[in-house]
Amino acid sequence: AVARAEAAASTSTNGGGLWAIKAKLVVAERELAAARARRHTAERAARERRETLDEATARHDDLTWRAGRLKALLDEAEALAREQPGLDDPPGSSTTPAAPPGGP
């Protein structure tokens, strides 16, 4: 009887110990699932930021190219204006060449 009582006590103690371990395992699994969800959310946010940065970089590069092209066109227009003085002046101004006698 004593042996049976000791065995029962041992089993209930171990059983209680197993239930405590099982409860800790369930809590750890829940914490792990929550951590995985946070990691997934962080990875998605990082991916979205990377895509936004890539789009912004592409837009910046395009605008930089356009600015360079506009600068080249402006330089070309200024060079042409220097070659032909009075081109931008309104008709009849002092720098505009006079029409030849007898009309155009």
C-alpha positions in Angstrom: 0.0 0.0 0.0 2.8 2.3 0.8 4.5 1.6 -2.5 1.2 2.2 -4.3 0.7 5.5 -2.5 4.3 6.5 -3.3 3.7 5.6 -7.0 0.5 7.5 -7.1 2.1 10.6 -5.5 5.0 10.3 -7.9 2.6 10.0 -10.9 0.5 13.0 -9.7 3.7 15.0 -9.2 5.0 14.1 -12.5 1.6 14.5 -14.1 1.4 18.0 -12.6 5.0 18.7 -13.7 4.0 17.5 -17.2 1.0 19.8 -17.2 3.2 22.7 -16.2 5.6 21.9 -18.9 2.7 21.7 -21.4 1.4 25.0 -20.3 4.8 26.6 -20.7 5.0 25.1 -24.2 1.6 26.5 -25.2 2.7 30.0 -24.0 6.0 29.7 -25.8 4.2 28.6 -29.0 1.9 31.6 -28.8 4.8 34.0 -28.2 6.6 32.4 -31.1 3.6 32.9 -33.4 3.3 36.5 -32.3 7.0 37.1 -32.9 6.7 35.5 -36.4 3.7 37.8 -37.1 5.7 40.8 -36.0 8.7 39.7 -38.2 6.4 39.2 -41.2 4.9 42.7 -40.7 8.4 44.2 -40.4 9.6 42.4 -43.5 6.5 43.6 -45.5 7.1 47.2 -44.3 10.8 46.9 -45.2 9.9 45.6 -48.7 7.4 48.4 -49.2 10.0 51.0 -48.1 12.5 49.4 -50.5 10.0 49.6 -53.4 9.2 53.2 -52.5 12.9 54.1 -52.4 13.5 52.3 -55.8 10.6 54.3 -57.3 11.9 57.6 -55.8 15.4 56.8 -57.1 14.1 56.1 -60.6 12.0 59.3 -60.5 15.0 61.3 -59.3 17.2 59.8 -62.1 14.5 60.7 -64.7 14.2 64.3 -63.4 18.0 64.7 -63.3 18.2 63.5 -66.9 15.4 65.9 -67.9 17.1 68.8 -66.1 20.3 68.0 -68.0 18.5 67.9 -71.3 16.7 71.2 -70.6 20.1 72.8 -69.7 21.5 71.5 -73.0 18.6 72.9 -74.9 18.8 76.3 -73.1 22.6 76.4 -73.8 21.9 75.7 -77.5 19.2 78.4 -77.6 21.5 80.9 -76.0 24.2 80.1 -78.5 21.8 80.6 -81.4 20.6 83.9 -79.9 24.2 85.1 -79.7 24.7 84.2 -83.3 21.6 86.1 -84.4 21.3 89.4 -82.3 17.9 90.9 -82.2 16.1 87.6 -82.7 14.1 88.0 -79.5 13.4 91.7 -79.9 9.9 92.8 -80.9 9.5 94.1 -84.4 10.5 97.8 -84.8 12.9 97.8 -81.9 16.3 99.4 -82.5 18.2 96.1 -82.7 15.7 94.5 -85.2 17.1 94.8 -88.7 15.0 97.1 -90.8 13.0 95.7 -93.7 14.6 96.3 -97.1 13.2 99.3 -99.0 10.3 98.2 -101.2 9.0 95.7 -98.7 9.9 92.1 -98.0 
